[in-house]
Amino acid sequence: MSGASPIREVDADVVVVGAGPGGSATAYHLARTGLDVVLLEKTAFPREKVCGDGLTPRAVRSLVGMGIDPSEQAGWVHNKGLRIVGGGMRLQLPWPDLATYPAYGLVRPRTDFDDLLARQAVKAGALLHERTAVTGPVLNERTGHITGVTASAEDGPVVYRAPVVVAADGGSSRLALAMGVHKRDDRPMGVAVRTYYRSPRHDDDWLESWLELWDRGEAGRQRLLPGYGWIFGVGNGTSNVGLGILNTSTAWGQVDYKHLLRRWLDQTPQEWGFREENRTQPVRGAALPMGFNRQPHYTRGMLLVGDSGGMVNPFNGEGIAYAMESGEVAAEVIAQALARPNADARERALHAYPRALKSTYGGYYTVGRLFVKAIGDDRVMKLATRHGLPHPLLMRFVLKLMANLTDPRGGDAMDRVINGLTRLAPAA
């Protein structure tokens, strides 16, 4: 009779939990500094994630920073900007031409995208362990600091030990919860549903956003929901089609989102192909944790990156760029901290991480929270749609604001207004 599998132990400088964009970016930048990094992924690549697959210029910049070739020859579908449909209008807004960000976006399915980023981290020197599900933190009994994680792997239980642990395990972040870090109820949440259709629009070189999603509320009154529908051409014969809704509406929790998606698509032209017989994937949904909805971002040896720290942009539901950017910030802070001579100095250095996040995103997310609260009133949403779209100059300003695309120094008048607004807003 064989006994239980022996518990293996693995030592590292940093353990990163979750190999999505945030975790892989963190591991990549840490490995580049020469640190011993272990990247843990509970599933195996390639694997599915609910997402629009569309990347703004912010995300492109982070990809280039990871040494990834974003060219069409490397399999990326390029887009020129955002096409907005609403209020009886169709308006095309090119991505702004900035010094800080490229003037193009990308589309790539997450099944391929996440795998590519994880492999890039491996190339930099990180150790990727797939099919390794983290089961809990390992704590120092005296200080309460995390000193590693326990995990279940295919070949048995494992303990991964490191002086610093990064939680990049998504919006539900079981590791953060196990460390007592919970979501904040005063921050916005979204929900997104999406699927794929065979469509002649698969090679559209604009990301398309539909601003009018209607639902029948109480007494049969039509209400305009705070959110948008999207159509993103994937370039492989299919389009990624979905919608996202915010919890600032009274309709939150009362809408059948899959049914709403079907009703919206039934209004699109038949020749686009967005009908059930052309659907190639199930309709899947996911939560969108927004505006720093889980804090603190550093506590007792653990840093939160990306969705685990609620870093989705409240304005547009974008999460990939902020996951990758926060991963890079986390890596820089960790590398500096691990170079300190003792535990107290290392702890002081690690506390720079939440300060850096609030300095970078805090004011912007505060403005975003005010925005989503306002459009939760369908009267505001109607006014914005009907009276904003006819003014291209205003909409170019809105695009820069909602996509967070400005040059931090210099730039045009729009950049200066947006940068000033986000500097004045309190970071919380």
Helices and strands as residue ranges (DSSP letters): E 8-11, E 14-17, H 21-32, E 37-40, E 54-55, H 57-65, G 72-74, E 77-79, E 81-86, E 89-94, E 105-107, H 110-124, E 127-129, E 133-139, E 146-153, E 156-161, E 164-167, H 174-178, E 189-198, G 200-203, E 207-210, E 214-216, G 218-220, E 222-224, E 227-233, E 238-246, H 257-265, G 270-272, G 276-278, E 284-289, E 298-299, E 302-304, G 306-309, H 320-338, H 343-350, H 352-357, I 358-362, H 363-375, H 378-388, H 392-403, H 413-424
